[in-house]
């Protein structure tokens, strides 16, 4: 197989999954899920409020990014329009 630009893409016998196989693979991942067996981290005393605030800021960043890129259009659920790409930013970039 050729990936373009003269680069090899890999083995020609590569297993390619169909559209309906994603649900099957997700079910296999859920069935094979194993707990890690210990606490990954624990914050107490003064770092705890700071870390909770940092986690909330991260959540807001994710929600804002998803709204900006229009996740439904990215996933192919909402059809794209023929509008030009609008980039917001400073008027002059040096």
C-alpha positions as a Markdown table, in Angstrom:
| # | Residue | x | y | z |
|---|---|---|---|---|
| 1 | Unk | 0.0 | 0.0 | 0.0 |
| 2 | Unk | 1.2 | 3.5 | -0.7 |
| 3 | Unk | 0.3 | 6.5 | 1.6 |
| 4 | Unk | 1.4 | 9.0 | -1.0 |
| 5 | Unk | 4.7 | 10.9 | -1.3 |
| 6 | Unk | 6.4 | 7.6 | -1.8 |
| 7 | Unk | 5.9 | 6.4 | 1.8 |
| 8 | Unk | 4.9 | 2.9 | 2.6 |
| 9 | Unk | 1.6 | 2.7 | 4.6 |
| 10 | Unk | 2.2 | -0.7 | 6.1 |
| 11 | Unk | 1.3 | -4.3 | 5.4 |
| 12 | Unk | -1.1 | -5.0 | 2.6 |
| 13 | Unk | -2.8 | -7.6 | 4.8 |
| 14 | Unk | -3.7 | -4.9 | 7.3 |
| 15 | Unk | -7.1 | -5.6 | 9.1 |
| 16 | Unk | -9.5 | -2.8 | 8.3 |
| 17 | Unk | -12.7 | -2.6 | 10.4 |
| 18 | Unk | -16.0 | -1.6 | 9.0 |
| 19 | Unk | -18.3 | 1.2 | 10.3 |
| 20 | Unk | -20.4 | -1.2 | 12.5 |
| 21 | Unk | -17.3 | -2.7 | 14.1 |
| 22 | Unk | -16.7 | 0.3 | 16.4 |
| 23 | Unk | -19.6 | -0.7 | 18.7 |
| 24 | Unk | -18.1 | -4.2 | 18.9 |
| 25 | Unk | -14.7 | -2.9 | 19.7 |
| 26 | Unk | -16.1 | -0.6 | 22.3 |
| 27 | Unk | -18.0 | -3.5 | 23.9 |
| 28 | Unk | -14.8 | -5.6 | 24.0 |
| 29 | Unk | -13.0 | -2.7 | 25.6 |
| 30 | Unk | -15.7 | -2.4 | 28.3 |
| 31 | Unk | -15.7 | -6.2 | 29.0 |
| 32 | Unk | -11.9 | -6.2 | 29.3 |
| 33 | Unk | -11.7 | -3.2 | 31.6 |
| 34 | Unk | -9.7 | -3.8 | 34.7 |
| 35 | Unk | -9.3 | -1.4 | 37.7 |
| 36 | Unk | -5.7 | -0.2 | 38.3 |
| 37 | Unk | -5.9 | -1.5 | 41.9 |
| 38 | Unk | -4.7 | 1.5 | 43.7 |
| 39 | Unk | -5.4 | 5.2 | 44.1 |
| 40 | Unk | -3.8 | 7.1 | 41.3 |
| 41 | Unk | -3.5 | 10.4 | 43.3 |
| 42 | Unk | -4.9 | 11.9 | 46.5 |
| 43 | Unk | -4.9 | 15.5 | 47.4 |
| 44 | Unk | -5.6 | 16.8 | 50.9 |
| 45 | Unk | -5.1 | 20.0 | 52.9 |
| 46 | Unk | -4.2 | 23.1 | 50.9 |
| 47 | Unk | -3.6 | 21.6 | 47.4 |
| 48 | Unk | -7.1 | 20.1 | 47.2 |
| 49 | Unk | -9.0 | 23.4 | 46.5 |
| 50 | Unk | -6.4 | 24.5 | 44.0 |
| 51 | Unk | -6.6 | 21.1 | 42.1 |
| 52 | Unk | -10.4 | 21.2 | 42.1 |
| 53 | Unk | -10.3 | 24.7 | 40.6 |
| 54 | Unk | -7.7 | 23.5 | 38.0 |
| 55 | Unk | -10.0 | 20.6 | 37.1 |
| 56 | Unk | -13.0 | 22.9 | 36.7 |
| 57 | Unk | -10.9 | 25.2 | 34.5 |
| 58 | Unk | -10.0 | 22.2 | 32.3 |
| 59 | Unk | -13.6 | 21.2 | 32.0 |
| 60 | Unk | -14.6 | 24.7 | 30.9 |
| 61 | Unk | -11.7 | 24.7 | 28.4 |
| 62 | Unk | -13.0 | 21.4 | 26.9 |
| 63 | Unk | -16.6 | 22.6 | 26.7 |
| 64 | Unk | -15.4 | 25.9 | 25.1 |
| 65 | Unk | -13.2 | 24.1 | 22.6 |
| 66 | Unk | -16.1 | 21.7 | 21.7 |
| 67 | Unk | -18.4 | 24.6 | 21.1 |
| 68 | Unk | -15.8 | 26.4 | 19.0 |
| 69 | Unk | -15.0 | 23.5 | 16.6 |
| 70 | Unk | -18.7 | 22.4 | 16.4 |
| 71 | Unk | -18.3 | 18.7 | 17.4 |
| 72 | Unk | -21.4 | 17.6 | 15.6 |
| 73 | Unk | -20.1 | 18.9 | 12.3 |
| 74 | Unk | -16.7 | 17.3 | 13.1 |
| 75 | Unk | -18.4 | 14.0 | 13.8 |
| 76 | Unk | -20.3 | 14.2 | 10.5 |
| 77 | Unk | -23.7 | 14.4 | 12.2 |
| 78 | Unk | -24.5 | 18.0 | 11.1 |
| 79 | Unk | -23.9 | 18.7 | 7.4 |
| 80 | Unk | -21.3 | 21.2 | 6.4 |
| 81 | Unk | -22.2 | 24.4 | 4.8 |
| 82 | Unk | -20.6 | 26.2 | 1.9 |
| 83 | Unk | -19.5 | 29.1 | 4.1 |
| 84 | Unk | -15.9 | 30.2 | 4.1 |
| 85 | Unk | -13.8 | 29.4 | 7.0 |
| 86 | Unk | -14.0 | 32.2 | 9.5 |
| 87 | Unk | -10.9 | 32.7 | 11.7 |
| 88 | Unk | -11.2 | 35.0 | 14.7 |
| 89 | Unk | -8.2 | 36.7 | 16.0 |
| 90 | Unk | -6.3 | 40.0 | 16.0 |
| 91 | Unk | -6.6 | 42.1 | 13.0 |
| 92 | Unk | -2.9 | 42.6 | 12.5 |
| 93 | Unk | -0.4 | 39.8 | 13.1 |
| 94 | Unk | 3.3 | 40.7 | 12.9 |
